[in-house]
Amino acid sequence: MAEENESEQAEQPKRNHKNLTAVIIAVIVIVLAGIGGGYAYCTHREANAYHEAVAQAEAADKALSKTVDEATATEYKAGQLKEPKLLGKLDGAVRKAEALKGVPEDHPGEWLAWQLASAKAANAADADEANAQAKALDAALKAVRDSKLAKELDTAKAQLRQGIDSAGKTLKDTEGKVADNAARDSLTKAINEANKTIGKKDVSDPKAYTDAKAKLDAAVKQVNDSKAAKEKADAEAAAKAQAEAEAQAQAAAQAQAAAAAAQSQRSYSKSSTRGYSSSKSYTAPKKSYNRGYSAPQWSYTAPKQSAPAPSNNGGSTDGGGCPLCRADGDGVLSTGNYPPIVH
């Protein structure tokens, strides 16, 4: 019995040592399992966060690229803007946005928590930067568009105001000069509507001004057309009246000429009944031309008078006879170079 008791006492420490070892191993296994499970959970969480950051960065980069395309799709000029300096700000925002390259593609280890955490941070920073650049670019683009709209509103409003002034002058200058006064009434109405549009404070679309200007221009055209129609009708009426006056004057002249011709015919008939005959003929005296010119022989018989006898030399008379004549030797009087005159 004593030997059995001693043997049992010797086996007791061995069993206790084995139990302690088993407990220690179990604790170590539990600890290691806990650590491994915690690490696995941590890496899983970091991997999810990384992939979410990558998706957000890609979306932000895509939105920024779209904003850049939109900003550069339309070419803006300084003359189109109310504030031309805004173009410089837009160009700067575009250049800065285009310089953002995004996060390079990398593939961190799925079980390397520190790599996952670093990649997640890089993608998150890229998303924040892309969103900030897109916001700045949107603001710069909106400022340019608003400035362009403001310039268009000012231009359209100024053109409408000029149209109103011109239409008012047309209305004044055409009073009593149109074929149909209804055209001037329509122009008056269009001017009133245009003035109401000018007076509005909430106009945000230049089309409101351009539409009013188009209506005003159409009304002005109607008045001008009516004026031209009246001028044409007046000119045609004047031409017709002038033609009729000329025709009447010509008819009167023809009638007067006919009357004068008839009067002349009556006078000619009366004179011809007084013994005048136009059928009488005239016979010129015959002349003989023989080696020169022979003057016609004229004779003159003077009345008989008692006169003293001529002197012996026959050169003169004593106070009687023809003073122009002188007696030749044969008793014929001569007149010098003229043919002899027979008394």
C-alpha positions in Angstrom: 0.0 0.0 0.0 2.8 2.3 0.8 4.4 1.8 -2.5 1.2 2.6 -4.3 0.7 5.7 -2.4 4.3 6.8 -3.2 3.7 6.1 -6.9 0.5 8.2 -7.0 2.3 11.1 -5.3 5.1 10.9 -7.9 2.6 11.0 -10.9 0.7 14.0 -9.5 3.2 16.7 -10.4 3.6 15.4 -13.9 -0.2 15.6 -14.5 -0.3 19.2 -13.2 2.6 20.3 -15.5 0.8 18.9 -18.5 -2.4 20.6 -17.6 -0.5 24.0 -17.2 1.1 23.6 -20.5 -2.1 22.8 -22.2 -3.7 25.9 -20.6 -0.8 28.1 -21.7 -1.0 26.8 -25.3 -4.7 27.3 -25.3 -4.3 30.9 -24.1 -1.6 31.5 -26.7 -3.9 30.1 -29.4 -6.7 32.2 -28.2 -4.5 35.3 -28.1 -3.1 34.7 -31.5 -6.5 34.0 -32.9 -7.7 37.3 -31.4 -4.9 39.2 -32.9 -5.3 37.6 -36.3 -9.0 38.2 -36.3 -8.5 41.8 -35.3 -5.8 42.3 -38.1 -8.0 40.7 -40.6 -10.9 43.0 -39.6 -8.6 46.0 -39.8 -7.3 45.2 -43.2 -10.8 44.5 -44.5 -12.0 47.8 -43.2 -9.0 49.6 -44.8 -9.5 47.9 -48.1 -13.1 49.0 -48.2 -12.2 52.5 -47.4 -9.5 52.5 -50.1 -11.8 51.3 -52.7 -14.4 53.9 -51.7 -11.8 56.6 -51.9 -10.7 55.4 -55.4 -14.4 55.6 -56.6 -14.8 59.1 -55.2 -11.5 60.3 -56.8 -12.5 58.9 -60.1 -15.9 60.6 -60.0 -14.3 63.9 -59.0 -11.8 63.7 -61.8 -14.5 62.8 -64.3 -16.6 65.8 -63.2 -13.6 68.1 -63.4 -12.8 66.9 -66.9 -16.3 67.5 -67.9 -16.2 71.0 -66.5 -13.0 71.8 -68.4 -14.6 70.6 -71.6 -17.6 72.8 -71.0 -15.4 75.8 -70.2 -13.3 75.4 -73.3 -16.2 74.4 -75.7 -17.2 78.0 -76.3 -14.7 80.7 -77.3 -15.4 84.0 -75.5 -14.0 87.3 -76.6 -13.3 90.4 -74.5 -15.8 92.5 -76.6 -18.6 90.1 -75.7 -18.2 90.7 -72.0 -19.3 93.6 -69.8 -16.2 92.9 -67.7 -13.5 91.6 -70.1 -11.0 91.0 -67.2 -13.0 87.9 -66.2 -11.6 86.1 -69.2 -8.2 86.0 -67.6 -9.6 84.4 -64.4 -11.4 81.7 -66.5 -8.2 80.9 -68.4 -6.3 80.6 -65.2 -8.9 78.2 -63.7 -8.8 76.1 -66.8 -5.0 75.7 -66.8 -5.0 74.8 -63.1 -7.7 72.2 -63.6 -6.0 70.7 -66.5 -2.8 70.4 -64.5 -4.5 68.1 -62.0 -3.4 64.6 -63.1 -5.3 62.5 -60.5 -3.9 59.5 -58.5 -1.7 57.0 -60.4 -3.1 53.5 -60.6 -1.5 51.3 -57.9 -2.5 48.1 -56.3 -1.7 48.0 -52.6 -1.6 44.6 -50.9 -5.0 43.5 -49.6 -3.4 42.3 -46.4 -1.0 45.3 -46.0 -3.1 47.6 -43.9 -0.5 50.5 -44.1 -0.5 50.4 -47.9 -4.2 50.5 -48.0 -4.3 53.4 -45.6 -1.8 55.4 -47.7 -3.5 54.7 -51.0 -6.9 55.7 -49.4 -5.5 59.0 -48.2 -4.0 59.8 -51.6 -7.3 59.2 -53.4 -9.2 61.1 -50.9 -6.9 64.1 -51.3 -7.2 63.9 -55.1 -11.0 63.9 -54.9 -10.9 66.9 -52.6 -8.6 68.8 -55.0 -10.6 67.9 -58.1 -13.8 69.0 -56.4 -12.2 72.3 -55.4 -10.9 72.9 -58.9 -14.3 72.1 -60.5 -16.0 74.5 -58.1 -13.5 77.3 -58.9 -13.8 76.6 -62.7 -17.6 76.6 -62.4 -17.5 79.9 -60.7 -15.2 81.5 -63.2 -17.3 80.1 -66.1 -20.5 81.4 -64.6 -18.9 84.8 -64.1 -18.0 85.0 -67.8 -21.4 83.8 -68.9 -23.1 86.3 -66.6 -20.9 89.1 -67.9 -21.7 88.1 -71.5 -25.4 88.1 -70.7 -25.2 91.5 -69.0 -23.5 92.9 -72.2 -26.2 91.4 -74.4 -28.9 92.8 -72.2 -27.3 96.3 -72.3 -26.8 96.1 -76.1 -30.4 94.9 -76.8 -31.8 97.5 -74.5 -29.8 100.3 -76.1 -30.9 99.1 -79.6 -34.6 99.1 -78.5 -34.2 102.6 -77.1 -32.7 103.8 -80.4 -35.6 102.1 -82.2 -38.1 103.9 -80.1 -36.5 107.3 -80.9 -36.4 106.5 -84.6 -40.0 105.2 -84.6 -41.2 108.4 -82.9 -39.5 110.5 -85.6 -41.1 108.4 -88.3 -44.5 108.8 -86.6 -44.1 112.6 -86.5 -42.8 112.9 -90.0 -45.6 110.8 -91.6 -48.6 112.7 -90.3 -51.0 113.2 -93.2 -48.6 111.5 -95.5 -49.8 107.8 -95.5 -52.3 106.0 -97.5 -53.9 104.3 -94.5 -53.6 105.9 -91.1 -54.2 102.6 -89.4 -50.5 101.9 -90.0 -49.6 104.9 -87.8 -52.0 103.7 -85.1 -50.2 100.3 -85.1 -46.8 102.1 -84.8 -48.1 104.2 -81.8 -49.1 101.0 -80.1 -45.8 99.3 -80.8 -43.9 102.4 -79.4 -46.0 102.2 -76.2 -45.3 98.5 -75.7 -41.6 99.1 -76.3 -41.5 101.8 -73.7 -43.1 99.4 -71.2 -40.4 96.8 -71.9 -37.7 99.3 -71.4 -39.2 100.3 -68.0 -39.1 96.7 -66.6 -36.6 95.9 -63.9 -36.6 92.1 -64.0 -35.6 91.5 -67.6 -33.1 88.6 -67.6 -33.3 87.6 -71.3 -32.2 89.8 -74.1 -35.0 88.3 -76.2 -37.5 90.4 -74.4 -35.8 93.5 -75.9 -35.1 92.0 -79.3 -38.7 90.8 -79.7 -40.0 94.3 -78.8 -37.5 95.8 -81.3 -38.7 93.4 -84.0 -42.3 94.4 -83.5 -41.3 98.1 -83.6 -39.4 97.6 -86.8 -42.3 95.8 -88.4 -44.7 98.7 -87.5 -42.2 101.3 -88.9 -42.0 99.3 -92.1 -45.8 99.3 -92.5 -45.8 103.1 -92.0 -43.0 103.6 -94.6 -44.8 101.3 -97.0 -48.0 103.2 -96.6 -46.2 106.5 -97.1 -44.5 105.1 -100.3 -47.9 104.0 -101.5 -49.4 107.4 -101.0 -46.4 109.1 -102.7 -46.8 106.7 -105.7 -50.5 107.3 -105.9 -50.0 111.1 -105.7 -47.3 111.0 -108.4 -49.6 108.9 -110.6 -52.5 111.3 -110.1 -50.2 114.3 -110.8 -48.9 112.7 -113.9 -52.4 111.9 -115.0 -53.6 115.5 -114.4 -50.6 116.9 -116.2 -51.3 114.6 -119.2 -54.9 115.6 -119.3 -54.0 119.3 -119.1 -51.5 118.8 -121.9 -54.1 117.0 -124.0 -56.6 119.8 -123.4 -54.0 122.4 -124.3 -53.1 120.6 -127.4 -56.8 120.2 -128.4 -57.3 123.9 -127.8 -54.3 124.8 -129.9 -55.5 122.5 -132.7 -59.0 124.1 -132.5 -57.5 127.6 -132.6 -55.3 126.7 -135.5 -58.3 125.2 -137.3 -60.3 128.4 -136.7 -57.5 130.5 -137.9 -57.2 128.4 -141.1 -60.9 128.7 -141.6 -60.8 132.5 -141.2 -57.9 132.7 -143.6 -59.9 130.7 -146.2 -62.9 133.0 -145.9 -60.7 136.1 -146.4 -59.1 134.5 -149.4 -62.5 133.7 -150.9 -63.7 137.2 -150.5 -60.7 138.8 -152.1 -60.9 136.5 -155.1 -64.4 137.7 -155.9 -63.2 141.2 -156.6 -61.8 140.5 -160.1 -58.4 139.1 -159.1 -57.5 136.1 -161.1 -54.5 134.2 -160.3 -54.5 132.6 -163.7 -53.2 135.8 -165.5 -49.8 135.5 -167.0 -47.0 138.0 -167.2 -44.9 138.4 -170.3 -41.6 140.0 -169.7 -40.4 142.5 -172.4 -38.1 141.0 -175.0 -34.5 142.1 -174.8 -31.9 141.5 -177.3 -28.4 140.8 -176.3 -26.0 141.4 -179.1 -22.4 141.8 -178.0 -23.2 143.4 -174.8 -26.0 145.3 -173.3 -28.4 147.6 -175.1 -30.5 149.9 -173.0 -34.2 150.1 -174.0 -35.2 153.0 -176.1 -37.4 155.3 -174.2 -39.2 158.2 -175.8 -40.6 161.3 -174.2 -42.9 163.8 -175.8 -42.8 167.1 -174.1 -45.7 169.5 -174.2 -45.5 172.1 -176.9 -44.1 175.4 -175.7 -42.8 178.5 -177.3 -39.2 178.8 -176.5 -36.4 181.0 -177.9 -34.2 179.6 -180.6 -31.2 177.9 -179.5 -27.8 179.5 -179.7 -25.4 178.8 -182.5 -23.2 176.7 -180.4 -26.2 174.6 -179.2 -24.7 174.3 -175.7 -27.5 175.9 -173.6 -30.9 177.5 -173.6 -31.9 181.0 -172.4 -34.0 180.2 -169.4 -36.3 177.7 -171.2 -36.4 174.0 -172.0 -35.2 171.1 -170.0 -32.2 172.0 -167.9 -31.0 168.4 -168.0 -31.0 168.3 -171.8 -28.9 169.8 -174.4 -29.6 169.9 -178.1 -27.5 168.0 -180.5 -26.7 169.3 -183.9 -29.7 167.5 -185.4 -32.1 169.0 -182.9 -32.2 165.9 -180.6 -31.7 166.5 -176.9 -29.1 164.6 -175.1 -28.7 163.9 -171.4 -25.1 163.1 -171.3 -24.4 159.4 -170.6 -28.1 158.6 -170.6 -30.1 157.8 -173.7 -31.3 160.7 -175.7 -34.6 162.2 -174.8 -36.9 163.2 -177.6 -39.1 166.2 -176.8 
